[in-house]
Structure formats: structure tokens, C-alpha cells
């Protein structure tokens, strides 16, 4: 019984999304206006602010990824009882420095521009 209710709710949700897409596709059909959702239009300043924030967040994520990469390598090496090799350590540290460099560059450029 629970699966049937779930199936009916998913079908209704899919129908509403389909009618919403049709209302944008056919703006001249009056009865589809009920299903139309107009997104708020942002000003140029708001879009620029959002773009800068997203660049800063992406930079922070890259820096955190660069910090976590060596820790993750050490944890995986211990979990699988394998040896820490020089070549793998060099590759992990190079990837870490690359991620941190990209993150700092992204934050610096978004603050500058």
C-alpha cells in the first residue's frame, strides 16, 4: 500500500513539473499560467556579487581539498596495509600544492576583480 501511495505522489510531482515546462514552452495557453514560475530577476550588481561569492567558495573548497589530500592518502595507505612509496607521496604532495595554488589564485582574482 505504501509503495502505491509513493508512486502516485511521484507521478503527480512529475505531472506538475511537466506542466511547468509546458507553460514556459507555450506562453499563449491561458490555463497553463497556473503552473508557470517566474524566477526573480537579479540586478547586475547582485549577479556580480553572487559570482564573486561562488568563486571564493570554490577557492576555499580547493584549498580544503589540497589540505585533505595528504591526510586521505595516509588514511587509505593505513587501511589497506600498504607501504608509503616515494613516488606516490610526491604525486600526492604535488596535487595538494596544485589544489591550494588554484584555490588561492581563485580567491585572489575574485577579490581583485
ChimeraX commands (.cxc) that place a marker at each C-alpha (Angstrom):
marker #1 position 0.00,0.00,0.00 radius 0.5
marker #1 position 2.81,2.43,0.90 radius 0.5
marker #1 position 4.52,1.89,-2.45 radius 0.5
marker #1 position 1.33,2.69,-4.34 radius 0.5
marker #1 position 0.93,5.98,-2.46 radius 0.5
marker #1 position 4.55,6.79,-3.14 radius 0.5
marker #1 position 4.11,6.00,-6.83 radius 0.5
marker #1 position 1.02,8.24,-7.08 radius 0.5
marker #1 position 2.83,11.14,-5.37 radius 0.5
marker #1 position 5.83,10.82,-7.69 radius 0.5
marker #1 position 3.51,10.72,-10.70 radius 0.5
marker #1 position 1.72,13.88,-9.52 radius 0.5
marker #1 position 5.05,15.61,-8.97 radius 0.5
marker #1 position 6.24,14.61,-12.44 radius 0.5
marker #1 position 2.98,15.89,-13.93 radius 0.5
marker #1 position 3.36,19.27,-12.21 radius 0.5
marker #1 position 6.96,19.60,-13.42 radius 0.5
marker #1 position 5.89,18.63,-16.93 radius 0.5
marker #1 position 3.09,21.19,-16.94 radius 0.5
marker #1 position 5.51,23.81,-15.63 radius 0.5
marker #1 position 7.86,23.10,-18.53 radius 0.5
marker #1 position 4.96,23.25,-20.97 radius 0.5
marker #1 position 3.83,26.60,-19.55 radius 0.5
marker #1 position 7.21,28.10,-20.43 radius 0.5
marker #1 position 7.21,26.45,-23.82 radius 0.5
marker #1 position 3.68,27.62,-24.74 radius 0.5
marker #1 position 3.15,31.05,-23.13 radius 0.5
marker #1 position -0.02,31.72,-25.11 radius 0.5
marker #1 position -2.03,28.89,-23.48 radius 0.5
marker #1 position -4.03,30.55,-20.70 radius 0.5
marker #1 position -4.74,27.53,-18.48 radius 0.5
marker #1 position -1.01,26.79,-18.18 radius 0.5
marker #1 position -0.39,30.13,-16.43 radius 0.5
marker #1 position -1.21,28.43,-13.13 radius 0.5
marker #1 position 1.89,26.24,-13.47 radius 0.5
marker #1 position 4.30,28.99,-14.53 radius 0.5
marker #1 position 7.00,30.04,-12.10 radius 0.5
marker #1 position 8.74,33.29,-12.85 radius 0.5
marker #1 position 12.18,33.42,-11.31 radius 0.5
marker #1 position 13.11,36.74,-9.74 radius 0.5
marker #1 position 15.38,38.76,-11.99 radius 0.5
marker #1 position 18.61,39.83,-10.32 radius 0.5
marker #1 position 20.34,43.10,-10.99 radius 0.5
marker #1 position 23.83,43.17,-12.46 radius 0.5
marker #1 position 25.30,44.08,-9.08 radius 0.5
marker #1 position 23.58,41.13,-7.41 radius 0.5
marker #1 position 24.78,38.74,-10.13 radius 0.5
marker #1 position 28.31,40.07,-9.81 radius 0.5
marker #1 position 28.20,39.62,-6.02 radius 0.5
marker #1 position 26.92,36.05,-6.42 radius 0.5
marker #1 position 29.65,35.28,-8.95 radius 0.5
marker #1 position 32.34,36.62,-6.60 radius 0.5
marker #1 position 30.97,34.64,-3.67 radius 0.5
marker #1 position 30.84,31.45,-5.70 radius 0.5
marker #1 position 34.45,31.99,-6.82 radius 0.5
marker #1 position 35.51,32.48,-3.21 radius 0.5
marker #1 position 33.64,29.35,-2.11 radius 0.5
marker #1 position 35.23,27.35,-4.92 radius 0.5
marker #1 position 38.66,28.63,-3.88 radius 0.5
marker #1 position 38.04,27.63,-0.27 radius 0.5
marker #1 position 36.90,24.17,-1.38 radius 0.5
marker #1 position 40.06,23.73,-3.45 radius 0.5
marker #1 position 42.25,24.79,-0.53 radius 0.5
marker #1 position 40.47,22.35,1.79 radius 0.5
marker #1 position 40.83,19.61,-0.82 radius 0.5
marker #1 position 44.55,20.32,-1.01 radius 0.5
marker #1 position 44.81,20.07,2.78 radius 0.5
marker #1 position 42.75,16.87,2.95 radius 0.5
marker #1 position 44.53,15.07,0.10 radius 0.5
marker #1 position 47.67,14.04,2.05 radius 0.5
marker #1 position 45.57,13.00,5.05 radius 0.5
marker #1 position 43.35,10.92,2.81 radius 0.5
marker #1 position 46.39,9.28,1.22 radius 0.5
marker #1 position 47.78,8.39,4.64 radius 0.5
marker #1 position 44.44,7.00,5.83 radius 0.5
marker #1 position 43.94,4.88,2.70 radius 0.5
marker #1 position 47.51,3.60,2.90 radius 0.5
marker #1 position 46.98,2.51,6.51 radius 0.5
marker #1 position 43.58,0.96,5.79 radius 0.5
marker #1 position 44.95,-1.25,3.03 radius 0.5
marker #1 position 48.15,-2.08,4.93 radius 0.5
marker #1 position 50.32,-0.93,2.06 radius 0.5
marker #1 position 53.61,0.89,2.08 radius 0.5
marker #1 position 54.06,4.60,1.62 radius 0.5
marker #1 position 56.07,4.98,-1.57 radius 0.5
marker #1 position 58.15,7.97,-2.52 radius 0.5
marker #1 position 56.55,8.39,-5.94 radius 0.5
marker #1 position 53.01,8.30,-4.54 radius 0.5
marker #1 position 53.94,10.78,-1.82 radius 0.5
marker #1 position 55.44,13.14,-4.39 radius 0.5
marker #1 position 52.31,12.88,-6.55 radius 0.5
marker #1 position 50.01,13.49,-3.58 radius 0.5
marker #1 position 52.03,16.49,-2.41 radius 0.5
marker #1 position 52.15,17.90,-5.95 radius 0.5
marker #1 position 48.38,17.51,-6.26 radius 0.5
marker #1 position 47.94,19.14,-2.87 radius 0.5
marker #1 position 50.12,22.12,-3.79 radius 0.5
marker #1 position 48.29,22.41,-7.12 radius 0.5
marker #1 position 44.86,22.47,-5.42 radius 0.5
marker #1 position 45.97,25.00,-2.84 radius 0.5
marker #1 position 47.53,27.17,-5.55 radius 0.5
marker #1 position 44.36,27.09,-7.63 radius 0.5
marker #1 position 42.26,27.97,-4.58 radius 0.5
marker #1 position 44.45,30.91,-3.61 radius 0.5
marker #1 position 44.50,32.12,-7.22 radius 0.5
marker #1 position 40.70,31.91,-7.45 radius 0.5
marker #1 position 40.18,33.84,-4.24 radius 0.5
marker #1 position 42.80,36.45,-5.19 radius 0.5
marker #1 position 41.25,37.01,-8.62 radius 0.5
marker #1 position 37.72,37.33,-7.26 radius 0.5
marker #1 position 38.84,39.85,-4.65 radius 0.5
marker #1 position 40.84,41.82,-7.22 radius 0.5
marker #1 position 38.21,41.94,-9.96 radius 0.5
marker link #1:1,2 radius 0.2
marker link #1:2,3 radius 0.2
marker link #1:3,4 radius 0.2
marker link #1:4,5 radius 0.2
marker link #1:5,6 radius 0.2
marker link #1:6,7 radius 0.2
marker link #1:7,8 radius 0.2
marker link #1:8,9 radius 0.2
marker link #1:9,10 radius 0.2
marker link #1:10,11 radius 0.2
marker link #1:11,12 radius 0.2
marker link #1:12,13 radius 0.2
marker link #1:13,14 radius 0.2
marker link #1:14,15 radius 0.2
marker link #1:15,16 radius 0.2
marker link #1:16,17 radius 0.2
marker link #1:17,18 radius 0.2
marker link #1:18,19 radius 0.2
marker link #1:19,20 radius 0.2
marker link #1:20,21 radius 0.2
marker link #1:21,22 radius 0.2
marker link #1:22,23 radius 0.2
marker link #1:23,24 radius 0.2
marker link #1:24,25 radius 0.2
marker link #1:25,26 radius 0.2
marker link #1:26,27 radius 0.2
marker link #1:27,28 radius 0.2
marker link #1:28,29 radius 0.2
marker link #1:29,30 radius 0.2
marker link #1:30,31 radius 0.2
marker link #1:31,32 radius 0.2
marker link #1:32,33 radius 0.2
marker link #1:33,34 radius 0.2
marker link #1:34,35 radius 0.2
marker link #1:35,36 radius 0.2
marker link #1:36,37 radius 0.2
marker link #1:37,38 radius 0.2
marker link #1:38,39 radius 0.2
marker link #1:39,40 radius 0.2
marker link #1:40,41 radius 0.2
marker link #1:41,42 radius 0.2
marker link #1:42,43 radius 0.2
marker link #1:43,44 radius 0.2
marker link #1:44,45 radius 0.2
marker link #1:45,46 radius 0.2
marker link #1:46,47 radius 0.2
marker link #1:47,48 radius 0.2
marker link #1:48,49 radius 0.2
marker link #1:49,50 radius 0.2
marker link #1:50,51 radius 0.2
marker link #1:51,52 radius 0.2
marker link #1:52,53 radius 0.2
marker link #1:53,54 radius 0.2
marker link #1:54,55 radius 0.2
marker link #1:55,56 radius 0.2
marker link #1:56,57 radius 0.2
marker link #1:57,58 radius 0.2
marker link #1:58,59 radius 0.2
marker link #1:59,60 radius 0.2
marker link #1:60,61 radius 0.2
marker link #1:61,62 radius 0.2
marker link #1:62,63 radius 0.2
marker link #1:63,64 radius 0.2
marker link #1:64,65 radius 0.2
marker link #1:65,66 radius 0.2
marker link #1:66,67 radius 0.2
marker link #1:67,68 radius 0.2
marker link #1:68,69 radius 0.2
marker link #1:69,70 radius 0.2
marker link #1:70,71 radius 0.2
marker link #1:71,72 radius 0.2
marker link #1:72,73 radius 0.2
marker link #1:73,74 radius 0.2
marker link #1:74,75 radius 0.2
marker link #1:75,76 radius 0.2
marker link #1:76,77 radius 0.2
marker link #1:77,78 radius 0.2
marker link #1:78,79 radius 0.2
marker link #1:79,80 radius 0.2
marker link #1:80,81 radius 0.2
marker link #1:81,82 radius 0.2
marker link #1:82,83 radius 0.2
marker link #1:83,84 radius 0.2
marker link #1:84,85 radius 0.2
marker link #1:85,86 radius 0.2
marker link #1:86,87 radius 0.2
marker link #1:87,88 radius 0.2
marker link #1:88,89 radius 0.2
marker link #1:89,90 radius 0.2
marker link #1:90,91 radius 0.2
marker link #1:91,92 radius 0.2
marker link #1:92,93 radius 0.2
marker link #1:93,94 radius 0.2
marker link #1:94,95 radius 0.2
marker link #1:95,96 radius 0.2
marker link #1:96,97 radius 0.2
marker link #1:97,98 radius 0.2
marker link #1:98,99 radius 0.2
marker link #1:99,100 radius 0.2
marker link #1:100,101 radius 0.2
marker link #1:101,102 radius 0.2
marker link #1:102,103 radius 0.2
marker link #1:103,104 radius 0.2
marker link #1:104,105 radius 0.2
marker link #1:105,106 radius 0.2
marker link #1:106,107 radius 0.2
marker link #1:107,108 radius 0.2
marker link #1:108,109 radius 0.2
marker link #1:109,110 radius 0.2
marker link #1:110,111 radius 0.2
marker link #1:111,112 radius 0.2
marker link #1:112,113 radius 0.2
view
